Amino acid sequence: MLRLAWNAAKSIWPEVKLVPLRAAVALGAAGLGEPVRPRQILRAYAIILPVGLLVWWLLSQLILVMSPSIDAWVVRRAPGPIARGDLISFRLVHPLAGPKPVGVTKYALCLPGDRIAMVEKPSPMSGKRDGWYYCNGRLLGVSKPVGHKGQTLTHWRPAYGRIPRGFAYVGSGYASSFDSRYYGPVELVRLTRMERVL
């Protein structure tokens, strides 16, 4: 075993010896064994730093969507008031989402003053009941009694026939979306309007 390690070390030693020389070339030397040229380093920094800062700023403006519930992979903030069908993003605090708030991207489907109705029907998955949600008579989605990890899901029961002022029902057409079917409408002030990039 030691002989194998020794042979491996002997075979990579020539490459390891060249690392300092290659680093000097990367830092502006004319070639292997030549001294570092500070002017070259400054030119490299003058190009690399602004480009790096620009990329960092661009990436900070984008949000990767890790959910199949919306038709987008990358979104960014979009100014303007939230309208029906807009992509929105917010921080969700819910026991099923975990101990820390999580970023969520959904669609604004039912807005303040819209008629909201929920009809309970027997669930084909169990002896429990599903909630069928309608906004202005249009089906938004159907809740499930059990999550994909086997956890019990309770669906939201609207107290009034309309979405309250300052709130929006958020969700998507995806059957397994964890959305307002389970936690109710979300305050508009918590929502950020988004637009699809990819």
C-alpha positions in Angstrom: 0.0 0.0 0.0 2.8 2.4 0.9 4.6 1.5 -2.3 1.4 2.4 -4.3 1.2 5.8 -2.5 4.9 6.4 -3.1 4.6 5.7 -6.8 1.5 7.9 -7.1 3.3 10.8 -5.3 6.4 10.4 -7.6 4.2 10.6 -10.7 2.4 13.8 -9.7 5.5 15.6 -8.2 6.6 17.1 -11.6 3.2 18.8 -11.9 3.2 20.0 -8.3 6.6 21.6 -8.8 5.2 23.7 -11.7 2.3 25.1 -9.7 4.2 28.2 -8.4 5.5 28.9 -11.9 2.1 28.6 -13.4 0.7 30.9 -10.6 3.3 33.5 -11.6 2.2 33.3 -15.2 -1.5 33.7 -14.1 -0.4 36.8 -12.1 1.2 38.5 -15.1 4.6 36.9 -15.7 5.7 36.7 -19.3 6.4 33.0 -19.0 7.5 30.2 -16.7 10.3 31.4 -14.4 9.8 35.0 -15.4 9.1 37.7 -12.8 5.6 38.9 -12.1 4.6 42.1 -14.0 2.4 44.3 -11.7 1.0 46.3 -14.7 -0.5 43.1 -16.1 -2.1 42.2 -12.8 -3.7 45.7 -12.6 -5.0 45.3 -16.2 -6.5 41.9 -15.3 -8.2 43.3 -12.2 -9.5 46.3 -14.2 -11.3 43.8 -16.4 -12.2 41.0 -14.0 -13.5 43.1 -11.1 -16.1 45.1 -13.0 -17.3 42.0 -14.9 -17.5 40.0 -11.6 -19.4 42.8 -9.9 -21.9 43.0 -12.8 -22.5 39.3 -12.8 -22.9 39.3 -9.0 -25.5 42.1 -9.3 -27.4 40.4 -12.2 -27.5 37.1 -10.3 -28.9 38.9 -7.2 -31.8 40.2 -9.3 -32.8 36.7 -10.4 -34.7 34.0 -8.5 -34.4 30.3 -9.4 -37.7 28.5 -9.2 -37.4 25.0 -7.8 -41.0 24.0 -8.1 -43.0 22.4 -11.0 -46.1 24.4 -10.0 -45.3 27.4 -12.2 -44.2 27.7 -15.8 -40.9 29.3 -15.2 -37.3 28.4 -14.1 -36.0 31.9 -13.5 -37.9 35.0 -12.5 -37.1 38.6 -11.5 -38.9 41.5 -9.8 -41.2 43.5 -12.0 -42.5 46.9 -10.9 -46.2 47.7 -11.0 -49.5 46.6 -9.2 -50.4 43.0 -9.0 -53.0 41.8 -11.5 -54.8 38.5 -11.9 -52.5 35.9 -13.3 -49.3 37.7 -12.4 -46.4 35.8 -11.0 -45.8 36.7 -7.4 -43.2 35.8 -4.8 -43.4 35.9 -1.0 -42.0 34.3 2.2 -44.1 31.5 3.5 -44.3 30.7 7.2 -46.2 27.4 7.8 -45.5 24.3 9.9 -45.4 22.1 6.8 -42.9 24.4 5.1 -40.4 23.8 7.9 -39.0 25.8 10.8 -37.8 28.7 8.7 -39.6 30.9 6.2 -39.3 29.8 2.6 -39.4 31.7 -0.6 -42.5 30.8 -2.7 -43.4 31.7 -6.2 -47.0 31.4 -7.4 -49.7 33.1 -9.4 -52.1 35.7 -8.1 -55.4 33.9 -9.0 -58.2 35.6 -7.1 -58.0 39.3 -6.0 -59.7 41.5 -3.4 -63.5 41.6 -3.9 -63.5 38.5 -6.1 -66.1 35.9 -5.3 -64.5 32.9 -3.7 -66.3 29.6 -3.0 -65.2 26.2 -1.7 -67.2 23.1 -2.2 -66.3 19.9 -0.2 -66.6 16.6 -2.0 -65.5 13.1 -1.0 -61.9 12.5 -1.7 -61.0 9.6 -4.1 -57.7 9.3 -2.1 -59.3 8.4 1.3 -62.4 8.6 3.3 -61.8 12.3 3.9 -63.0 15.3 1.9 -61.4 17.5 -0.7 -62.0 21.3 -1.1 -62.9 22.5 -4.7 -62.0 26.2 -4.9 -63.7 28.6 -7.4 -63.0 32.2 -8.1 -65.8 34.1 -9.8 -67.2 30.6 -10.8 -63.9 29.4 -12.3 -62.2 26.3 -10.8 -58.8 27.2 -9.3 -57.8 23.9 -7.8 -58.7 21.0 -5.6 -57.1 20.3 -2.2 -55.9 16.9 -1.1 -56.3 15.4 2.3 -52.8 13.9 2.4 -49.4 15.3 1.2 -46.9 13.5 -0.8 -44.9 12.6 2.4 -48.1 11.2 4.0 -48.7 14.3 6.2 -52.3 15.3 6.9 -53.4 18.4 5.0 -56.3 20.6 6.2 -57.8 22.8 3.6 -58.8 26.4 4.0 -62.5 27.2 4.5 -63.4 30.7 3.3 -65.4 32.6 6.0 -67.0 35.0 3.6 -67.9 34.8 0.0 -65.3 37.3 -1.2 -61.5 37.7 -1.0 -61.0 40.4 1.7 -59.5 43.7 0.9 -55.7 43.7 1.0 -55.5 39.9 0.3 -55.0 37.6 -2.7 -55.6 33.9 -3.3 -52.3 32.5 -4.7 -51.7 29.2 -6.4 -51.3 27.4 -9.7 -52.9 24.8 -11.8 -50.5 22.2 -10.5 -52.5 19.5 -8.6 -49.8 19.2 -5.8 -49.1 22.9 -5.4 -49.0 24.0 -1.7 -50.9 27.2 -2.0 -53.9 29.2 -0.7 -56.0 26.0 -0.7 -54.2 25.1 2.5 -53.2 28.4 4.1 -55.8 30.9 2.7 -55.3 34.2 1.0 -52.0 36.1 1.5 -51.7 39.8 2.3 -50.9 41.9 -0.8 -48.2 43.8 1.1 -46.2 40.5 1.4 -46.3 39.8 -2.3 -43.7 40.9 -4.8 -44.7 41.1 -8.5 -42.4 39.0 -10.7 -41.9 38.3 -14.3 -40.6 35.2 -16.1 -37.0 35.4 -17.4 -36.7 31.7 -18.5 
